[in-house]
Amino acid sequence: MRRLPNRVAAALPRPLDRIRSLKLKLAILMTFAGGLAFGYFRLRIGWLPPMTTLAAMLIALVSSQFLAHGITMPLREMTAAARLMARGDYTTRVRASSRDEVGQLAEAFNRMAADLAAADRQRRDLIANVSHELRTPITALNAVLENLVDGVSEPDPRTLETALAQTERLGRLVSELLDLSSIEAGAVPLEREEFDIAPLFAEVTAEGEVMTAALGRGIRFRSEVDPAGATVYADRARLHQVLVNLLDNAARHGPAGGEVRIRAHLAGGDLVVDVDDDGPGIPPEQRERIFDRFTRGGRTDGGGTGLGLAIARWVIDLHHGSIAVADPGSRIRVVLPSSRTPDL
């Protein structure tokens, strides 16, 4: 059936719009249709039994009301559920047993309610997690400053380093939250280009050595690119951010004195980047969850914010790539296009 343009459809008359009950509309429809039919036959035949006409119209009205009850019930349920959702209750679902447009609307309404419930749950979890993560460095920093003000501690380099570390952690958390919010809102344009991956590896490993030196864990970094001139088509600044996050995560979860390796090789038209450490690895049942916000693979120490891998996943998704935990569980694998393709 050909659809009318929106302006034409909007201009069509709707004589029953002022009637507030769908059941009453159906009754009027049945009566009007029946009256037209009987009027037509009266003109053609010339006579119809009055009692037969009245009985037929009465039966039509009763049956329309009976059938309309089942038709309008999902609509009434959706109205009640929508009012509950306006008050923050997303648990109500509508029975979607019919196969007509009302049934399709009920199914769409249930999916919408489930999505809103999930979004509301994520919002609540995010607020709780952010509050918890902000409280830790603020409390530690407040304690250090109180000790300095009260004269309990001297402003020696060690005390000031502790205060600086908590301040940096707080700043890193706020920065990563802003990054995550911008990426989710689609406000981060990608400036993709094709470039050699080896120089980028050299930069991120040098930065990783500087960061881990402050931890005093003796982590070594090693990078490999095969072939040496392998390229990648990506936003260099964003990919740099992802690789630094992965190296920092591997350094924090690997054993002291261990090694963190970052390797790249070509596979078809893609560049595969592996970042692995000497740690025990992530159990299979937790591998998907580590990319959720504020998840640290079961650890809550080490100073991480729990947002690095979530940001990494968003950035790689924007590049139409993939990121996942690979066997033996201590390896993060990133797959990106090695060169520009027509659909990118």
SVG drawing of the C-alpha trace seen along z (x, -y; Angstrom):
<svg xmlns="http://www.w3.org/2000/svg" viewBox="-40 -24 104 44">
<polyline fill="none" stroke="black" stroke-width="0.4" points="0.0,0.0 1.4,-3.4 2.0,-5.7 0.7,-9.3 3.2,-12.1 3.4,-13.4 1.8,-16.7 -1.1,-15.1 -1.6,-12.5 -1.7,-15.3 -4.3,-17.2 -6.7,-14.3 -9.8,-14.8 -10.0,-13.0 -13.6,-13.4 -13.3,-11.1 -10.2,-12.7 -12.3,-14.5 -13.7,-11.2 -11.6,-10.0 -12.5,-6.3 -11.2,-3.9 -14.1,-1.5 -16.6,-4.3 -14.8,-5.1 -15.1,-1.4 -18.8,-1.5 -19.4,-4.6 -17.5,-3.0 -19.6,0.1 -22.8,-1.9 -21.9,-4.2 -20.7,-1.3 -23.9,0.7 -26.1,-2.3 -24.4,-2.9 -24.8,0.8 -28.5,0.9 -29.2,-2.4 -27.6,-1.1 -29.6,2.1 -32.8,0.1 -32.3,-2.0 -31.6,1.0 -34.2,3.4 -36.7,0.7 -37.5,2.3 -35.9,4.0 -37.6,5.3 -37.2,2.7 -36.7,5.2 -34.0,7.0 -32.1,3.8 -32.3,2.8 -31.3,6.3 -28.3,6.4 -27.1,3.0 -27.5,3.9 -25.6,7.1 -22.9,5.2 -22.6,2.7 -22.4,5.4 -19.9,7.5 -17.7,4.4 -17.6,3.5 -16.6,7.1 -13.9,7.3 -12.7,3.8 -11.9,4.7 -9.1,7.0 -7.9,4.6 -7.6,1.6 -6.3,3.5 -2.6,3.3 -3.0,-0.4 -4.4,-0.9 -1.5,1.2 1.0,-0.9 -0.6,-4.1 -0.4,-2.8 3.2,-1.6 4.2,-5.0 2.9,-6.8 5.0,-4.5 8.1,-5.0 7.6,-8.8 8.0,-8.2 11.2,-6.0 9.6,-2.5 10.8,-0.6 9.7,2.9 6.2,3.0 5.8,4.9 2.8,5.1 1.3,8.4 2.1,8.6 0.1,11.6 -1.6,10.1 0.1,10.0 -1.4,6.8 0.0,3.2 -1.1,3.0 0.9,6.1 4.0,4.7 3.6,1.5 3.5,3.5 6.6,5.4 8.4,2.2 7.2,0.7 8.6,3.6 12.0,3.3 12.0,-0.4 11.2,0.2 14.0,2.8 16.5,0.4 15.4,-2.4 15.8,-0.1 19.3,0.9 20.3,-2.7 18.9,-3.8 20.8,-0.9 24.0,-1.9 23.5,-5.5 23.0,-4.6 26.1,-2.3 28.1,-5.0 27.2,-7.6 28.0,-5.1 31.3,-4.1 32.4,-7.6 31.5,-8.7 33.6,-5.8 36.5,-6.4 36.6,-10.1 36.3,-9.5 39.5,-7.5 42.0,-10.1 40.2,-13.0 40.3,-11.2 43.9,-10.3 44.8,-13.8 42.8,-15.4 44.6,-13.2 48.0,-14.2 47.1,-17.9 45.6,-17.7 48.8,-16.1 50.8,-18.8 48.6,-21.6 48.5,-20.0 52.3,-19.5 52.0,-15.7 54.0,-15.3 56.8,-17.4 56.6,-18.7 59.4,-16.4 59.7,-15.0 58.1,-11.7 55.0,-13.3 54.7,-15.7 55.1,-12.8 52.2,-11.1 50.0,-14.2 51.2,-14.6 50.3,-11.0 46.8,-11.3 46.3,-14.6 47.5,-13.0 45.2,-10.1 42.3,-12.5 43.2,-14.5 43.5,-11.3 40.1,-10.1 38.4,-13.3 40.2,-13.5 39.2,-9.9 35.6,-10.5 35.5,-13.5 37.1,-11.5 34.6,-8.7 31.6,-11.2 32.9,-12.8 33.4,-9.5 29.9,-8.2 28.3,-11.5 30.0,-11.2 31.8,-14.5 35.3,-13.1 36.0,-13.4 38.7,-11.0 41.6,-12.4 42.6,-9.2 45.7,-8.8 48.0,-6.0 51.3,-5.9 54.1,-3.5 53.3,-1.7 57.0,-1.2 57.7,-4.9 54.4,-4.9 55.5,-1.8 58.8,-3.4 56.9,-6.4 54.5,-4.5 57.1,-2.1 59.3,-5.1 56.3,-6.6 55.5,-3.3 59.0,-3.1 58.7,-6.6 55.3,-5.8 56.3,-2.5 59.6,-3.8 57.5,-5.7 55.9,-2.5 59.3,-0.9 58.3,2.5 61.2,3.0 59.0,3.6 60.7,4.0 59.1,3.2 59.8,4.8 58.2,4.0 58.2,5.9 56.8,5.0 56.6,7.6 57.3,6.4 59.2,3.4 57.4,1.0 53.8,2.1 51.3,-0.7 47.9,-1.4 45.0,-3.6 43.9,-5.3 43.8,-8.5 47.4,-8.6 46.6,-10.6 43.7,-8.3 45.7,-5.1 48.6,-6.4 46.1,-6.9 44.8,-3.3 48.3,-1.7 49.5,-3.7 46.4,-2.5 47.1,1.1 50.8,0.9 49.9,-0.7 47.3,2.0 49.8,4.8 52.5,3.2 50.1,2.9 48.8,6.5 52.0,8.2 54.5,9.4 57.2,7.1 60.4,7.5 58.4,8.9 58.2,7.9 55.5,6.3 55.5,7.0 53.8,5.2 53.8,6.8 52.3,6.1 51.9,8.2 49.9,8.0 47.0,10.4 45.3,9.9 44.3,6.3 44.5,5.8 47.1,4.9 47.0,7.1 48.5,5.6 49.1,7.8 50.0,6.5 50.8,9.2 52.5,9.5 53.8,12.3 50.8,12.3 48.5,15.2 45.9,13.9 42.2,13.1 39.9,16.1 37.6,16.7 34.4,15.8 35.8,12.3 37.3,11.5 34.3,9.6 33.7,7.7 37.1,6.1 36.1,3.6 33.2,2.4 33.7,-0.8 35.5,-0.7 36.5,3.0 40.1,3.9 40.1,7.6 39.3,8.3 42.0,6.0 41.2,2.7 44.8,1.6 47.5,0.3 46.1,-3.2 44.2,-2.5 40.9,-4.2 39.1,-1.3 38.3,-3.4 41.3,-2.8 40.0,0.3 36.5,-1.1 37.9,-4.1 40.1,-1.8 37.1,0.2 35.2,-2.9 38.1,-4.2 38.7,-0.9 35.0,-0.7 35.1,-4.1 37.9,-2.8 35.7,0.1 38.2,2.4 38.0,5.0 39.6,5.4 39.4,8.5 41.3,10.7 43.2,13.5 44.6,16.7 46.3,17.3 44.4,14.5 47.3,12.1 47.1,10.8 45.0,7.9 44.5,8.1 43.6,5.1 42.7,5.5 42.7,2.4 42.8,1.8 46.3,1.5 45.4,-0.9 42.5,-3.0 39.6,-1.1 36.7,-2.6 34.2,-2.2 36.4,-4.1"/>
</svg>
